[in-house]
Amino acid sequence: MNARTLGQPLDRVDGPLKVSGQARYAAEHPADDLLHGSVICSVIARGRITAIDASAALALPGVKLVLSHLNRPPMAQDDESYEDDDAADGSPFRPLFNERIRYSGQPVALVVADTLELARHAGSLVRISYEQQPHATDLREALSEAHAAPAELPTPRGDADGVIAGAPVRLELEYELPSEYHHPMEPHASTVIYQADGSLLVHDKTQGPQNSQRYLADVLKLEPDRVRVKSSFVGGAFGSGLRPQYQLPLAAMAALKLQQSVRVTLTRQQMFTFGYRPRAVQHLQLGADENGKLRGLVHEVIAQTSRFEDFTEHVAEWSGMLYHCDHVRLAYRLAPLDVYTPLDMRAPGAATGVYALESAMDELAWAAGVDPVQLRLTNYAETNQNEGKPYSSKELRACYQQGADAFGWSKRSPQPRSMREGDQLIGYGMATGVWEAMQMPASARASFTADGRLVVASATCDIGPGTATVMTQIAADVLGMEPSQVEFRLGDSSLPKAPLQGGSFTVSSVGSAVREACMALADKLCEAARQWPEAPFSDGAALRFSAGRVQQGEDASRAVELSALLARHGSLEVEVQAQPGKQRERYASASHSAVFVEVQVDEALGTVRVTRVVSAIAAGRVINPKTARSQILGGVVWGIGMALHEEAMIDHDLGRCMNHNLADYHLPVQADIGDIEVIFVEENDSIINLLGSKGVGEIGIVGVAAAVANAVYHATGKRIRQLPITLDKLL
């Protein structure tokens, strides 16, 4: 593989379509006689519907349907049909299945009308009566009811509790994170186009078109070939599109019942009525010697889940692998509440668990009187002790060194409240980040068109990281072509099988399939050229395809042009499935980072501003440093929001999120963000996959919140262990 395009900062291939408004998102696809749906959500947290009076709504001209559990089309009766590719353990939620109310905000009806405005107005006229039952939505009140999570935690090693009890330095700490809600720029929407033959063409906001396609076919008892789902463009997702959200089955049910095309778009307020990063309380105990060397560690987590599904994520595991410690005990429990099931959100589990671990490590550094960077080097892990395996590659030491040098960590005055500029207290903080480097089975198809353009296809989608661009680069690189000669097709359930886009494994999974498909296509071209009687090749000579021709080794004079091969053979096509390599099984694999943060805290007002961030990342081979840098920038911004802004405020008397809008649910904006420097540390990994890539989508956020919190402590001398860090807590 040459390196002509890999590692280059290629502009996004779909950029012109996006900036010119030609890219169509889920709620922008036209259809003849399109109807619009507006969802009505429950106002109680638990109970049942006793009556629905839709007469006033149906009396309005242009209102076509008020869909509810009373008049919906047939739906599957078994749990299995509702289990999608990202389903949690338990019984999945079934929209409009029956009269039972499981959480506040649950969809209870869909009003369908000629226009969206009319549908929403008609929705206000529908009268729904409820029988309310007692509910519980407060994690703190339910801690004693938590049960063991159905998660595979590492077996405890050593005697963590006993060792901690006898350690010279001992810490017992508690950290809490609130629920956070997904807020991509594009709210969730589905346009279901009813075809003349009764089949459905669906444009859905999803991170897996094949996942949505299977879900619809199973739930509505349709033949799979009667449903096609497309997600050509996705305006951000970060986990919210991993599971089919309720607007999808509602729109499909309405389209089937009316035999007409229907679009359902969720409001920004309704984006608070499904998955979220779950609220969690974490207890850590650390025991160390006088130099900060860990002797024992205990990390116990209690997180919330719904009463119908046990949502699990890897929260505590990172504490057993990130630092060397021979005595570790990890625990993870779930408290069921009358809420919707949580959902994976960028770096699920790691963003939560590493925040607590890295805050605790900072507290240990202060307790032992050791520099926070040195403390992490003292406890550096050469192997993953959870798995008992060496790493396929690990350049975390280089992350610490390069990040600290770029940030100017050596200029830090160690004592809290010792650095200031006027009335601003200055604080430096740092933290480690980690994310597992995964690969899933994936397929891709590669073919040449009659005019010599390379078309590569897979059913993956692009939620924002630049998937189409990176796949174009991989394909162009394999075949020695210019990226402008390559087209990558994605976002269509009819294309070759691909996993959900998430977990930072798209490049390693789909990228590997694209690479293998293009290599197989090159082999097919070489074989076709060899069979040509007039071909100028020596018997048994090695052939290769590059730059639009099949040639003998490096001898460009012995070549057959692609155009001639295509004229002779017509279109040439191959499809392959790529699997993770067997050599991976002997190794642990992860991306790592070191995050350095500077904050300014107003001494009188308690306001916090992050003025500088340096994030040094070791993530294997970076295919496109331009789009990868954008991923890290987005992760850092999100981490700042996690530390200082984001918090779902629940009225537990009502069981409802009260700040369900972007005015009251605070997110960082441009004015909140200072200078961010991203450093990609060179990391060669021939084991992880043949691309050497680990992925950068998740690692950018991990550790950022802890680094901010640690910097706030250095600035003020106050340790805030409950996020977000707001001025009332500092004052």
N, C-alpha and C positions, 0 to 999 in steps of 0.2 A: 504494500500500500504506500503510494507516495503521499507527501504532505502538502500537496499543492493548495488544497482548500481547507483541510482540517487545521484547526487552530487559528484560522483567520477570522477577523471581525466582520463577517459578511452582513450587510444590511438585511433586514427582514424581507423575505421574498413577497410576503403579503402586505407589506407596509403601504405601498401605493393604494391598494384597494381600501385599506382601513382609513387612511387620512383623507381620501377622496369621497368617502361615504358609500363606496360601492360594495363593501362587505356587508352581507345581510346576516343579521342575528336572528335568534329563534322567533322573535315577535315581529319580524320585518318582512317575512316572505308573503307575497300576495297570493290570493286564491279567489276564484269566482264565488260570489254570494257568501263571502266569509262572515260568520257570526262571531260575536265576542262574549266571553264568559267572565263573570265576576263572582269570586268566591265569598261565601258567607261563613264566618268562623264563630265557633262557640265562645260564649262570654262567661262560661263557668269552667272550673277545672276538673270537676268529677260529678258524674250523675248520668241522667239519660234524658233524651228528648221525649216529651209527652205529646206534643202536637206541633204541626207546621201549617200555618195559614198563609198560602201564597196567592190568595184570590186578588188582592189589590195589585200585586205585581203583574199577574197574568192578564189583568184587565187593560194594561197599557198597550196601545198599538206598537207592534215591533218586538214585544217580548215573546220569545218562542218557547221557553222552557224554564221551569224551576226544578232542577234535578236534586233528589235527595235519596236517602235510603229507602224511601217509600216507592219510588218509581224508577230506580236505576236499572240498566240492563243487567243480564245475568253476570255474576262474578264467581270466581273460583271459591271453594269453601275450605280448602286446606291451606295450612301454613306454608307448605313448600312452594306453592305458586307465587307467594308474595316475597319470597327470599331472593334478593338480588345479590350481585357479586360482592357487595360490601355489607351484607346483612349481619347484624349482631345475633348472639344466641337468644332464643326466645320466640315469641309469636309476633311477626311483623305487623305494623299498623296497616289497616285496610280502609282506605277512604270511602265514606258513605256506605259502609258495610251494614251497620245496624244503628240502633238508637243510642248506643252506649257512648258516653263522653269520657275520654281518658285524660284530656289536658285542655287548658285554656288556649284558645286559638285553633282548636281542631276544626277542619273543614266540615261543615254540616249541610251545606247546600251550594249549588251553583246556579246562578241566574244567567240565562243565555238570551241575547237580544241582538238586534241589527247593529247597534253601536255599543262601544264600551261605556260611553256616558249613560246611555239608557240602561244598560245592564247594572251599572253601579247604583243608579237611582232606584231601579226596581228592587235591588237587593235591600235597600233601606226600608222598603214597604213589606218585606216578608216578616211575619211574626212567628217566632219560635218560642215555645214554652218548654221549660225544663223542670225536672225533679232533681234538686241539688243534693249531693252527698258530701260529707266531710272530706277535705283534701289535705295533703301535706306536700309542701314544695320547698321547705327550708332544710338544707343539708345539715346545718348545725343541730337542728332538732331531731334529726334522724340518724345521727352517728351510731347510736347504740343498736340500731336495727340493721346495720350493714352486714352483708354476708360475703363470703369469699368469692372473688371474681373467677369466672371460668377462663383463667389465663394461665399459661405455662410459665410460672416463675422459676428461676434457677433454684436448685436445692440449696438450702443454707450450708455454708461452709465454715468449719471451725466453730468457735464458741463466741459469737459476737457479743452477747450480753455480758458474759463473764469477763471477757477481755476489756470491754469498755469500763466496767465497774472498777477495774484495777489500773486503768491508764492514768498517767500523770496529768494529761490534759483531757477533760471530758466536757462535752457539750450536749445539751438536749434542747432541740429547737422545733418550732412549729411554723409552717408557712401555709398561706391560703391564697388561692386564686379564684376569682369570680368566673361565672360563665361568660363566654365571649361569643358573639354571633357573626356568622359569615356576612360580609357585605361587599360582594363583587360589584363592579360598576353596572353590570347587566343583571337586573333581577331575574328570577326564574320565570320562564315562559315556555309554552308549547303551542305550536301551530299545527293542528291535525287537519290535513287535507283529505277529504273524502273523495276517493276516486270512483270513476264510473262503474268499475267492476266490484265496488264495495270494499276494496282494500284501502289501507291507510298509509299515506305518506306523511311522516311526522318530522317537523323541525323542532328539536328539543334543546334546551339549555342543559347539557349533560357532559360529564367527563368520561362517558362510555356509551356510544350509540348502540353497540350490541347489547349492553346491559339493559338499556331502556327498551330495546326491541324485544328481548326475551321476557322482560317483566310484563310488558303490555300483552304479549301473546299469551303468557301463562295466566295472568289475572283475568283477562277478558275472554279466555278460552277461544283464541283465534289461531288459525294455522300460521306458523312463523312466517311463511312466504307471503302472508297477507298484510304484514306490517314491515315497513322500512323506515328507519330512523336516521336522520341526518343532523349533524351539528357542525356545519361548515366553519362557523366562527363562534367563539365563546368569549364573552366579555368578562373573563376572570371567573374563577371557581374556588380553588384552594381547598377543596374537600366538599363543598356544598353540592356538587354535581356527581359525587361518587355513588349516591343512591338516587333512584328516581323519586322526585318530589311530587307532592300530591296534585299539582296542576296538570301533570302528564296524564294520569288515569282519568281525571275529571274531564279534561278536554276530549279524550278519546271516547269516553262513555257518552258524552253529549253528541259527538259526531256520529257515533253509531246509532244512537236513538233517533236523531233528527235526519240522518243520512245527508248531512251537509257539513261543510268545513267549519271548524270552530277553533278560535284562539283564546287561550287563557293566560293572562299575565298577572303575576303576583305583585301586589303593592309593596312598597318599601316596608310598611308596617307588617305585612304578612311574611316578610323575610325573617321575622322574629318568631314564626310559628312552626319552625321545624328545627333541624339539627344545629348544634353549637358545640364549642369546646366546653366540657363539663366543669362545673365548680368542683374544687378538690381541696382537701385539707391534708397536709403532709407532715408527719413527725419524723425527725431525723435525730439519731444519737451517733456521735462521733467520739472515738477514743484515740488518742495519739500520744507519742512520746514528746519530750521537751522540744524537739526540733520540728514538730508537726508531721512526723511520719505516722501514717494511719496504722493503728493496730486493730481497730474494730469499727464496723459501720452497720447501723440499722436504719432502714428507710421503709416507713409504713405509710400507705396511701389509703384514703377513703374518698371516693368520688361518687357523684350522683349518676343515676341512670333512671330510665323509665320503669314503670311497673310491668311492662309487657316485653321488654328486651333488656338483656344485660350487655351494655356497651362496654367493651374493654379496649384498652390501649396500653402500650408499653411505657409505663410511667416510672416504675422503680428500677427496672433492669439496668438502666444507665449507671446507677450507683454501684452496681456490681462489676462493671467493666471499665469505667473511665479511669479509675485509679487502682493501683495495686493494693490489695488488702486481703489478707488471708482469713479474716473472720468477718463474714457478711451475712446478714439476715434481711430478706426483703419480704414485704407483705403488701397485698393489694386487695381492698374490699370495695364493695359497691353498696350504696344506699338507694333503694328504690323509692321514687317519688312520683307524684301525679304530674308528670312533665312529659314532654316528647323525648324520644331517645336522642342522646347526644350523637355527634357525628364527627368523623375525622376532620380536623382543621390543621392547616399547615404545620408540619412536623408534629403530628398527633402523638401525645405521650411525652415525647422528648422536650417539647417547649415547656411543658408542665413540670416534668420530673427534673430536668437539668436546671431549671430555675431554682428549685429548692436545693439541689445538690451543690450548685455553684455558689449560691448564697451562703450555704453552710460551710463550704470550703473557705470562703472569704472570712467568715467568722472564726474559723479555726486558725487562719493565718494571723489574725489580730490576737487571738488568745495565746498563740505560741510565739508571737513576736517575730514572725517570718514574713518576708516579702511574698505577696500573693502569687507572683509568677514562680518564684523559687519553691514555694510550697507545692505547686503543681508538678514541677520538675522532680522534687523529692519523692513524690508519689506516682511518678510516671509508670504507666503499665505497658510492658513490652508485649504482653499477650492479653487476649480476652479471657479473663478467668471464669466468666459465666459459662463459656463453651470449652475452655481448656485448649484453645487453638491460637496459633500465631496469626498475626494480621497479614493479609496479602500485600499490604503496604501501609505505612503510617509515618507521615511527615509532620506530626503534631509539634515536635520540638522546633522544627523550622518555622511553624506558624507562630509559636511563642516568640522566637528570636526576631523574625522579620516584622511581626506586628508590633512588638515592643520598640524596636528601633524606629520604625516609621512614626509611631505615636509619640515617642519621646518619654517613655515610661521612666527612664533613669532620672528625669528631672523632678519626679514626684517627691514631695515632702511627706514622709510616712505618717505623721500625726494627723488625726482628724481635726478639721477646722483650722489647719495651719496654712492653707493657701487661699488667697482672696484677691479680687480686683474691685476696689471700692467697696460697695455694699453687697457684692456678689461673692459668695463662698464658692471656691473651686474644688471639685472633687474628681479624682481619677479612680476608675474601677475597671476590672477585667474579669473575663470568664472564659471557660472552655466550651466549645460546641461539639456535638457528635450526632451523626445520623447513619443508620445502617445502609450500606450500599447493596441494593437488591437487583435481581434480574428475574423477569417472568417470561414464560413461553410467549412467543409472538410470531406472527406470519407477515410476509410481504410479497408483493408481486412486482416484477420488473419487466418492462417490454419496450421495444423501440417502435415508434410510429413510422409510417412510410417516408416521412421527410427527415428521419434521423433523430427525432427528439426522444429522450429517455423519459418514460413515464413510470414512476414507482408509486405503489399504493398500499395502504394499510388502514384498518378501521380505527386507528387511534384518533385522537382529536388534539386540538391546540387550545388550551385554556389560558394562554398568554405567554408561555416561556419562549416561544419561537420554534415550535416543533417542526413546522414545515421547512423552516430555514435550515435547521441542523440536519434534517433528513436529506435535504437537497445537497448539502455539503458532503455528507457521507457517500451518497450515490455518485456524485460528481467525482469525488476523490478515487473511489474504487475503479471507475472506468476512464479516468483521466480526461474528463470532460469539463467544460465551463459550466458553472452553476446555471447560467442563463439557458443552457440547453436541456435542463432537467425540470420536470414537473412532478411534484409530490402531491398525490391525492389522498385525502384523509376525511374523517368525520362522516362516515357513511357505513351503516350496519351491513351493507352488502359487500363490503371490501374484505380482504383477508383478515383473519381473526387477530385481535389485539387486546391487551389487558386494559383495564381502567387507567386513565392518566392520573397518576398520583404516586406518592412515595418516592419521588425522584428516580424512578426506574424506567422512564420512557426511553431515554437515549440508550441505556444499556440493553433494554429489551427490544423495542421496535428498531432502534438503530442497528443492533446486531442482525436482526432479520433483514433490514434493508441492505446491509453490507453483504450478507450471504446471498441474497437474491441477485444482487448486481454481480457478484463473483460467479454465480451459476450462469447468469446471462452471458457473461464474458466467455465462460467455458463453452457455452452453446454456440456462440459466434465463432470461436476458434475451431470447433468441430465442424461447423458448416463450411468454413473457409477451407479446412483440410480436405473436405470431400469434393471440392471444386476442381475439376480436371485441369483447368488452366492456372491454378494457383501456383505462384512461384516459390514454393516451399520445398526444402530438402526433406527426404523421407525421415520421419521420426524426430524432426526438429521441434524444439519448444516454441510454441506460439503464445502470443499475448495480445490482448485488446487494449488499445490506448489511443486517445486523441482521434477517435473516429475511424480507426483502421485495425485490422488484424495483421500483425507483422511477426516476422521470425526474429525472436530475440531482440537485439538492438539494431538490427539491419532494416532500416526504413525502406530500402530499395526492394526488399522482399515483403510485399504487403498487399492486402486486399482491402479496398475501401468499404466502409459500412454501407454506403449507398448502393454499391454493386451487390453486396450480400442481401440487402433488403429487396432489391429489384428481382433477385433470383428466388428468394425464399418467402417473400412477403413478410408479415409481422412475425417477430420472434418474442416469445414470452416464457417466463419461468415463475413459479411460486414456491416459496420455501417456508418452513417453520424453524425458527431458531430456539434452541434450548440452552439453559445455563450450562456452562462447561463443568464436567465432572471434577476438574482440578480445584474448583471453588470449595468443594465439600470439606477439604482438609484445612481450610483457612477461615478466619473471621474477616469480615470486610466492612469498612466504615469510612465515611468522610469525617474530617475533623476541622475545627476552626479555633482560632483565638481571637476574642473580641475585646477591644480596648475602647473605653468611653470616657469622655470629659463632660462634666455637667457644671452648670452654674445655678446656684440656689440663692434666691434673694433672701437675705438674712431677716428682713422685716416682714416680707409678704409670704415667704415659704414657697414661692413659685419655682419650678424646676425647668431648666432648659438644657437639652443635650446639644452641646456646641460642636463636638467632634467625635467621630467614630472611625476606628481602623479595624477592619475585619480581614484577617488573614486566613485563607481557605486552602485546605489540601483535599482535593476531590478527584484525584487521578488526572486523566487527560481532559482538558477543557476544549471541546469541539469548536465553540464559538465564544471567544472571550467577551464580545460585545453584549450578546444576549445573556450570557452567564453573569456578567457584572450587573445587568439589570435585575436578574433574579436575586442576587445578594443585596442590592440596594433596597428592593422591595421587602426582603426579609428583615433587614435592619430597621426600616421604617415601621414595620409591623411589630417588631420587638420593642421599639420605643413606645408604640401605642399600648402594648401589653403592660409595660412598666408604669406608664404615667396616665393613660387615658381610658382604656376600654374596661367597661363594667356593665353588665346587665343588672339593672336594679329591679328586683322582684318584690311586688306587694304580696306578701305571703297570705294576707287575709283574702285576697282575690285569686292568688295563684297565678299572677299575670305579670309579664314584663311591662314596666311602666314607661321606660325611656325607649319606646319602640319607634324611634325615628332618628335621622342623622343630625338633628339639632341637639337632642338630649343624650344620645349614645355617642360619646366623644371618641373621635378618631384623630390621629395626627394629620395635620395639613402642612402645606409648604412652609408656613412660618414657624412650625415646630421643629423643623429639621435643619441641622447645621451641616458641616462638611462631613462627607462619608468617603473614606478611601478603602478600596477593595484591592486586596493582594491575593493573586493566585499563586500559591507555592508549588513549585515543580514537584510532581509526584508520579513516578513511573510505576505502572502496575500491569504486568503481563498476565496475571492470574485472574483478575476480576472479570474481564472479557477481552476479546481481541481488539476492541476499540480503546481499552484502557480507561474507560470513563466510569465515574461513580455517580454523577448527577449532582446538581446544585440547587434544586428547588426548595428543599427543606432546610438545609444546613444554615442558610442565611439568617434565620430567625433564632435558632437554638443558641442559648447563652446570652442573647442580647439583653433580655429583661434583667437577668442576674447582674450583668455588667453595669447596667444603669443603676440598679438598687445598690450595688457595692460602691459605685461612685458617689451616690447620694450620702451613704454613710461616711465616706471619707470627707465629703464636703461639710457635713453637719454634725457628725458624731451620733446621729440618731439612726437606729436600725429599724426599718419598716419591713415587717414580714408579711404584710397583707397587701396584695396588689389590688388596684393601682395605687401608686404613691401620689397622693393628692395633698394639697397644701394644708388641709385640716389635720391630716395625720402628722405632718411635719411641725405644725404650730402647736 
